[in-house]
Amino acid sequence: MMFINLQLSWTGISLAFWSGLLTPIIILELNSKTEYSETQKESLALKSMIFFGVGEVIGGIIMG
C-alpha cells in the first residue's frame, strides 16, 4: 500500500487555493485602475496566471 506524502499533498492544495484567489484579485485591481472591458480584464488576469505557472516550473527546475 502506498502512503500519502502529506507535505506534497499540503503543497498542492495550498498552491491550488492561493493561485485560485490570484485571478479575482487581479481583476479587482484592474477594475479600479483601468477602463478595460470585462473580457479584456479576464484575459489579462489569465495571461498573468500563465506566467505564474511558467515561473513555478522554472523555479522548480532551478530549486530542485
Contact map, one row per residue, 1 for C-alpha under 8 A:
1110000000000000000000000000000000000000000000000000000000000000
1111000000000000000000000000000000000000000000000000000000000000
1111100000000000000000000000000000000000000000000000000000000000
0111110010000000000000000000000000000000000000000000000000000000
0011111110000000000000000000000000000000000000000000000000000000
0001111111000000000000000000000000000000000000000000000000000000
0000111111100000000000000000000000000000000000000000000000000000
0000111111110000000000000000000000000000000000000000000000000000
0001111111111000000000000000000000000000000000000000000000000000
0000011111111100000000000000000000000000000000000000000000000000
0000001111111110000000000000000000000000000000000000000000000000
0000000111111111000000000000000000000000000000000000000000000000
0000000011111111100000000000000000000000000000000000000000000000
0000000001111111110000000000000000000000000000000000000000000000
0000000000111111111000000000000000000000000000000000000000000000
0000000000011111111100000000000000000000000000000000000000000000
0000000000001111111110000000000000000000000000000000000000000000
0000000000000111111111000000000000000000000000000000000000000000
0000000000000011111111100000000000000000000000001000000000000000
0000000000000001111111110000000000000000000000000000000000000000
0000000000000000111111111000000000000000000000000000000000000000
0000000000000000011111111100000000000000000000000000000000000000
0000000000000000001111111110000000000000010011001000000000000000
0000000000000000000111111111000000000000000010000000000000000000
0000000000000000000011111111100000000000000000000000000000000000
0000000000000000000001111111110000000000000010000000000000000000
0000000000000000000000111111111000000000110010000000000000000000
0000000000000000000000011111111100000000000000000000000000000000
0000000000000000000000001111111110000000000000000000000000000000
0000000000000000000000000111111111010000100000000000000000000000
0000000000000000000000000011111111110000100000000000000000000000
0000000000000000000000000001111111000000000000000000000000000000
0000000000000000000000000000111111100000000000000000000000000000
0000000000000000000000000000011111110000000000000000000000000000
0000000000000000000000000000001011111000000000000000000000000000
0000000000000000000000000000011001111101100000000000000000000000
0000000000000000000000000000000000111111100000000000000000000000
0000000000000000000000000000000000011111110000000000000000000000
0000000000000000000000000000000000001111111000000000000000000000
0000000000000000000000000000000000011111111100000000000000000000
0000000000000000000000000010011000011111111110000000000000000000
0000000000000000000000100010000000000111111111000000000000000000
0000000000000000000000000000000000000011111111100000000000000000
0000000000000000000000000000000000000001111111110000000000000000
0000000000000000000000110110000000000000111111111000000000000000
0000000000000000000000100000000000000000011111111100000000000000
0000000000000000000000000000000000000000001111111110000000000000
0000000000000000000000000000000000000000000111111111000000000000
0000000000000000001000100000000000000000000011111111100000000000
0000000000000000000000000000000000000000000001111111110000000000
0000000000000000000000000000000000000000000000111111111000000000
0000000000000000000000000000000000000000000000011111111100000000
0000000000000000000000000000000000000000000000001111111110000000
0000000000000000000000000000000000000000000000000111111111000000
0000000000000000000000000000000000000000000000000011111111100000
0000000000000000000000000000000000000000000000000001111111110000
0000000000000000000000000000000000000000000000000000111111111000
0000000000000000000000000000000000000000000000000000011111111100
0000000000000000000000000000000000000000000000000000001111111110
0000000000000000000000000000000000000000000000000000000111111111
0000000000000000000000000000000000000000000000000000000011111111
0000000000000000000000000000000000000000000000000000000001111111
0000000000000000000000000000000000000000000000000000000000111111
0000000000000000000000000000000000000000000000000000000000011111
